[in-house]
Amino acid sequence: MRLNKYGEIVASEWLRSADVRSEIECGEFVVMPNHLHGIVHIVGAYGNTPSSRDEHKMAYSHNKGVLPYAPTSPSRNIGAMVRGFKSAVSRRINEIRGTPGEPVWQRNYYEHVIRNDDDYNCIAEYIANNPQRWMEDSLHP
């Protein structure tokens, strides 16, 4: 997938999410023409590391739900992370387009808790192969 200037903003803000939130690390991801797939490793809140995949602390995000990863703070959950990411992307894209406040994203997102290595590998493969399936996507123009 060759990213245009908006896709580059999406990719850079996705990676920046881990700089803003020390309790996560960004795993595999792909920016598609009309959506994003990404794996978020939840590390700080539970003291685990991305290598402990069997601890059930990762989420697969595909632009609908909230998975808490630090129960003591509502600002530290997957929903807050996705909202912050979408907000930053929207702000930057709207600055370029001269369209302040215009929506860039759909309202919700999809998440899935990765339960084991097989689940992780299946999702990582899906993400890696998604660009090759773009022509078959029902939303492809």
Summary of the structure (lengths in Angstrom):
residues: 141
radius of gyration: 15.1
end to end distance: 15.7
largest distance: 45.3
contacts: 379
relative contact order: 0.18
helix: 42%
strand: 19%
